[in-house]
Amino acid sequence: RRKWDDEELREVRVAVARAARQRTGRPSLREELERLDVRHQGTLSSVRFQAALEACGVSLTPAQLAGILPRVDPEGVDQVDYGLFCKIARADVSAREAGRDRA
């Protein structure tokens, strides 16, 4: 089992933090995830999850998505636990890390 604090997750946290700082006129990520959860079950399909990320300006590479989806859909049934995603995405990220350009 992989650790939650590995490099891949750090990159996701940085992308979420960056989008949050630049969200002028957009809903918060949590608000958008909840809006798309029409059944109020705390889960979304991976397609809806990705749509929420994009609507909030969170840009993840296909590799980052592939790395995060199994962690937030541990049963592999295309039901992303967005509460879990929000929990891990809120990890402390310094302003220096969030502003750093990655190649």
N, C-alpha and C positions, 0 to 999 in steps of 0.2 A: 504494500500500500504506500502511495506517495504522500509526502508531507504537504501540509497546506501552505507552508511558507517558502516553497521553492521559487525559482526564478520565473517560471511561467506564470504563476499566480501573481507575483509581484508586478509583472508587466500588465496583467489584467487590472490590478488595483490602480496602477498609474493611469491607465486609459480611462477608468471610471472617474478617478479624481480630476483628471484633466477636463473631461466632459462636464463634470459638475461645476467647475469654475467658469466654464464658457457657456453655460446653459441659458443665456438670456432669451427669454420668451418661450422656453421649452419647459415641459413638466419635469419634475424630478424623476429619476429612474424608478424609484419605488412607486410613485404615482402612476407612471406609465405602465408598469408591470401590473399593478392592481387594476387599472382601467381595462387592460386586455384580458384579465382573468374574469370573464363574464360569469363563470360558475362559482366564483369565490371559494375555490378549493386550495389556493396557495400554490398552484402549479400551472404551467403553460406548456404548450407544445414547443419544440425547439424552434419552429418557424415563428411563432408569436414572440418567443423570447428574443430571438434575433431582431425582429421588427421593433420591439421595445428598445433594445440597445441602440439601433440605428436612429429611431425617433428622438432619442436623448443625446445623440451625438457621440455615442461610444463606438469607436472604431476598433474592432478586433480583427486580427488576421484569421484566415481559415485555420491555421495551426493553433492559435490561441483558443478559438472556439472549440476545436477538437480536443484540446487539453482540458477545458473547463466543463464541457457538457457531461462527461462521465462523473464528474465530481458533484454536480448538482442534479443529476438524474442517475443516482447510483444503481437503480434497478434496471436501467436501460430500456424503459418503456415509453420514451418520448414524453415524459412529464417532468419538466424542469421545476425544481423546488426553488422558486425565486426568492423566498425568504432566506434560504441557505446562501444563495448567491449574494444577496445584499449583505448578509453577515460577513462573508469572507471578503467582499469587495470594499467594506468599510475599514479594513485594517489600516493602521496608521501608515501614511505615505508622506514623506517630507515634501515640502514645496520644491526643493531642489530635484528630487527624483521625478516628481510629476512634470516638471518643466524641461527635463532633459530630453533631447531629441535622440531617438534610438535609430540606428541604422538597420 
